[in-house]
């Protein structure tokens, strides 16, 4: 959607639409025309259209640091549903000076006195694709909520550029990792364990990713349903920022 002042375009709203809802990707207003209600007009106009055409759910993922954008969405009735945390796991000079224990994340179960480590003797590592996960029923209703660009629809659309690893037994896939390797940086798209093992299988997958991706490893906009901050720290991730997932229901003005 575009806002005009006379014949001059002064604002734009860019979004993406799926059957489940609409994502507002960008709302931008020319600096000379800010604080005049144009951003709010774009949002309310979109809501009016979607109230008729559907779907009624509208979401946005707003960076925590963008206070004006947060204020705009709040003023338009958007309510925060979750905090999406940006994580990074990077090998640098500090990593090289750390002890082997610190560099190689281990399961909390093996750190507790008297705890018995998970038995991984029957598990093996193998490459996996998005289609493999779908064929095994692992990209369905049980998939945790994620940010828009790492949802099932996006993973399916980008499957040709996505690599994957899995820890499997003779009977099933027990944990999986999907990622894109760009050389100096790798982005994790999905990191899931289907076995409760205090993160042991995820640690295995991440150690193999380290072999394949020697630079920065990022896991952006992680929903709490995907990974808690406590589990992330256990696996060696550190938070670097975040986004607020805000949502509203389309209505006619």
C-alpha positions as CSV (number, residue, x, y, z in Angstrom):
1,X,0.0,0.0,0.0
2,X,1.2,3.5,-0.8
3,X,0.2,6.8,0.8
4,X,0.3,10.0,-1.3
5,X,0.4,13.7,-0.6
6,X,-1.1,15.1,-3.9
7,X,0.8,13.2,-6.6
8,X,3.8,12.5,-4.4
9,X,4.2,9.1,-2.7
10,X,5.1,9.8,1.0
11,X,4.6,6.4,2.7
12,X,4.6,2.7,2.0
13,X,3.4,-0.5,3.7
14,X,4.9,-3.8,2.5
15,X,3.4,-7.1,3.7
16,X,3.1,-10.8,2.9
17,X,-0.1,-12.8,3.0
18,X,-0.8,-16.4,3.8
19,X,-4.1,-18.3,4.6
20,X,-3.2,-18.1,8.3
21,X,-2.5,-14.4,8.4
22,X,-0.8,-11.3,7.1
23,X,2.7,-10.1,8.0
24,X,3.5,-6.4,8.0
25,X,7.1,-6.4,6.9
26,X,7.7,-2.6,6.5
27,X,5.9,0.6,7.3
28,X,7.9,3.7,6.2
29,X,7.0,7.3,5.9
30,X,9.1,10.1,4.3
31,X,11.0,12.1,7.0
32,X,9.2,15.3,5.9
33,X,5.8,13.8,6.5
34,X,6.3,11.9,9.8
35,X,4.1,12.3,12.9
36,X,1.2,13.3,10.7
37,X,-0.8,10.1,11.0
38,X,0.3,8.5,7.7
39,X,1.7,5.4,9.2
40,X,-1.5,4.8,11.3
41,X,-3.6,5.5,8.2
42,X,-1.7,2.8,6.3
43,X,-2.2,0.3,9.1
44,X,-5.9,1.0,9.6
45,X,-6.5,0.9,5.8
46,X,-4.9,-2.5,5.6
47,X,-7.1,-3.7,8.5
48,X,-10.2,-2.5,6.8
49,X,-9.4,-4.4,3.6
50,X,-8.5,-7.6,5.5
51,X,-11.7,-7.4,7.5
52,X,-13.5,-7.9,4.2
53,X,-11.1,-10.1,2.3
54,X,-9.4,-12.0,5.1
55,X,-7.5,-13.4,6.8
56,X,-8.3,-11.4,9.9
57,X,-5.1,-12.0,11.7
58,X,-2.3,-9.4,11.2
59,X,1.1,-9.7,12.8
60,X,4.4,-7.8,12.8
61,X,7.9,-8.6,14.2
62,X,9.2,-5.3,15.5
63,X,12.8,-4.8,16.6
64,X,13.0,-4.0,20.3
65,X,15.3,-1.0,19.5
66,X,12.7,0.6,17.2
67,X,10.7,2.6,19.8
68,X,8.7,4.7,17.2
69,X,7.6,1.5,15.4
70,X,6.6,-0.1,18.7
71,X,4.6,3.0,19.6
72,X,2.9,3.0,16.3
73,X,1.7,-0.6,16.5
74,X,0.6,-0.1,20.1
75,X,-1.4,3.0,19.2
76,X,-3.1,0.9,16.4
77,X,-4.3,-1.8,18.8
78,X,-1.6,-4.4,18.3
79,X,-0.8,-6.5,21.3
80,X,2.4,-8.3,22.1
81,X,2.2,-12.1,22.0
82,X,5.8,-13.1,22.4
83,X,9.5,-11.9,22.4
84,X,11.6,-13.4,19.6
85,X,15.2,-13.6,20.7
86,X,18.2,-13.3,18.3
87,X,21.0,-15.7,19.2
88,X,24.6,-16.0,18.0
89,X,27.1,-18.8,18.5
90,X,30.5,-17.6,17.2
91,X,34.0,-19.0,17.3
92,X,36.5,-16.3,18.0
93,X,39.7,-15.7,19.8
94,X,37.9,-15.9,23.2
95,X,36.6,-19.3,22.2
96,X,40.1,-20.5,21.5
97,X,41.2,-19.5,25.0
98,X,38.3,-21.2,26.8
99,X,38.6,-24.7,28.2
100,X,37.5,-27.7,26.1
101,X,34.5,-28.0,28.5
102,X,33.4,-24.4,27.7
103,X,33.9,-24.7,24.0
104,X,32.0,-28.0,23.7
105,X,28.6,-27.6,25.3
106,X,27.6,-30.6,27.3
107,X,24.3,-31.9,28.5
108,X,23.2,-30.5,31.9
109,X,22.3,-34.1,32.9
110,X,26.0,-35.0,32.6
111,X,27.1,-32.0,34.7
112,X,24.9,-32.8,37.7
113,X,26.5,-35.0,40.3
114,X,25.1,-38.5,40.1
115,X,23.2,-37.8,36.9
116,X,23.3,-40.6,34.3
117,X,24.2,-39.3,30.8
118,X,21.7,-40.1,28.0
119,X,22.5,-43.3,26.1
120,X,23.3,-42.3,22.5
121,X,25.0,-45.5,21.5
122,X,22.3,-46.5,19.1
123,X,22.0,-43.1,17.5
124,X,23.8,-42.1,14.3
125,X,24.3,-38.8,12.4
126,X,22.9,-38.4,8.8
127,X,22.2,-35.7,6.3
128,X,18.5,-34.7,6.1
129,X,16.4,-32.5,3.8
130,X,13.2,-30.5,4.3
131,X,11.4,-33.2,2.2
132,X,12.8,-35.9,4.5
133,X,11.3,-34.2,7.5
134,X,8.0,-33.7,5.8
135,X,7.9,-37.4,4.7
136,X,8.5,-38.4,8.4
137,X,5.6,-36.1,9.6
138,X,7.9,-33.7,11.3
139,X,6.7,-30.5,9.5
140,X,3.1,-30.7,10.5
141,X,0.8,-29.5,13.3
142,X,3.3,-30.3,16.0
143,X,5.8,-27.9,14.6
144,X,6.6,-25.1,17.2
145,X,5.6,-21.6,16.5
146,X,8.4,-19.7,14.7
147,X,9.0,-16.3,13.2
148,X,7.5,-15.7,9.7
149,X,10.7,-16.4,7.7
150,X,11.4,-19.7,9.4
151,X,7.9,-21.1,9.3
152,X,7.0,-24.3,7.5
153,X,5.8,-22.4,4.4
154,X,9.1,-20.6,4.1
155,X,11.2,-23.8,4.8
156,X,9.3,-25.5,2.0
157,X,9.7,-22.6,-0.4
158,X,13.5,-22.4,0.3
159,X,14.2,-26.1,0.5
160,X,16.6,-26.2,-2.4
161,X,19.1,-23.9,-0.6
162,X,18.7,-25.5,2.9
163,X,21.0,-28.2,4.3
164,X,20.2,-30.4,7.2
165,X,21.5,-32.9,9.7
166,X,19.7,-35.4,11.9
167,X,20.4,-37.7,14.8
168,X,18.5,-40.9,14.1
169,X,17.9,-44.4,15.6
170,X,16.9,-47.5,13.6
171,X,13.3,-46.4,14.1
172,X,13.0,-42.7,13.9
173,X,14.6,-39.3,13.5
174,X,15.3,-38.1,17.1
175,X,16.6,-34.6,16.5
176,X,17.2,-32.4,13.5
177,X,19.0,-29.2,12.4
178,X,18.2,-27.2,9.2
179,X,20.6,-24.4,8.2
180,X,21.9,-22.2,5.4
181,X,25.7,-21.9,5.1
182,X,26.9,-18.6,3.6
183,X,30.6,-19.2,4.2
184,X,31.5,-16.5,6.8
185,X,28.1,-16.9,8.4
186,X,25.6,-19.7,8.9
187,X,21.9,-19.2,9.8
188,X,20.0,-21.9,11.7
189,X,16.5,-22.3,10.4
190,X,15.3,-25.1,12.7
191,X,16.8,-26.8,15.7
192,X,14.5,-29.5,17.2
193,X,14.8,-32.6,19.4
194,X,12.0,-35.1,19.6
195,X,13.6,-36.9,22.6
196,X,13.8,-35.4,26.1
197,X,17.6,-35.7,26.8
198,X,18.6,-32.4,28.3
199,X,19.9,-31.2,25.0
200,X,22.4,-34.0,24.3
201,X,21.2,-34.7,20.7
202,X,21.1,-30.9,19.9
203,X,24.7,-30.7,21.2
204,X,25.7,-33.4,18.8
205,X,24.1,-31.6,15.9
206,X,25.6,-28.3,16.7
207,X,29.1,-29.8,17.0
208,X,28.7,-31.2,13.5
209,X,27.6,-27.8,12.3
210,X,30.8,-26.4,13.7
211,X,32.7,-28.6,11.3
212,X,30.7,-27.3,8.3
213,X,30.4,-23.6,9.3
214,X,33.6,-22.1,10.6
215,X,32.3,-18.5,11.0
216,X,29.4,-16.9,12.9
217,X,26.4,-19.1,13.6
218,X,23.1,-17.2,14.0
219,X,19.7,-18.3,15.1
220,X,17.4,-15.3,14.6
221,X,14.0,-14.5,16.0
222,X,13.7,-17.6,18.2
223,X,10.2,-18.0,19.6
224,X,10.1,-19.3,23.3
225,X,8.2,-22.4,22.0
226,X,11.3,-23.3,19.9
227,X,14.0,-22.8,22.6
228,X,14.1,-21.3,26.0
229,X,16.8,-18.8,26.9
230,X,18.1,-21.2,29.5
231,X,18.4,-24.0,27.0
232,X,20.0,-21.7,24.5
233,X,22.7,-20.7,27.0
234,X,23.3,-24.4,27.8
235,X,23.9,-25.1,24.1
236,X,26.4,-22.2,23.8
237,X,24.2,-19.5,22.3
238,X,24.1,-15.9,23.6
239,X,21.3,-13.4,23.1
240,X,22.1,-10.4,21.0
241,X,18.8,-8.6,20.7
242,X,15.2,-9.4,19.9
243,X,11.9,-8.6,18.2
244,X,8.4,-8.2,19.6
245,X,5.8,-10.4,18.0
246,X,2.7,-8.2,17.9
247,X,-0.7,-9.1,16.5
248,X,-4.2,-7.6,15.8
249,X,-7.5,-8.7,14.4
250,X,-8.5,-6.9,11.2
251,X,-11.6,-4.7,11.6
252,X,-13.5,-2.1,9.6
253,X,-13.1,1.5,10.8
